[in-house]
């Protein structure tokens, strides 16, 4: 393997590792979604959620952050609530 090929390979692995680390902090996620009011807009700004829970017309979208998680409540097409907290500790 040549030096250039090795550098490109290592650079690609570093980028992949950064992407896999998540979306940043809770504060960064909330800041990006501050003026979002519709489901499609939230997905465009933050990407697909890490977890979706559905109960009738209600959906809870959960995004993992490096320092916890951010949760959005979706009713129909409207983003109605957001909360940021620490992930629950397993007992």
Secondary structure, DSSP 8 states (H G I E B T S, - for coil): --HHHHHHHHHHHHHHHHHHT-S--HHHHHHHTTT--BHHHHHHHH-S-SEEEEETTEEEEEEEETTEEEEEEEETTEEEEEEEE------
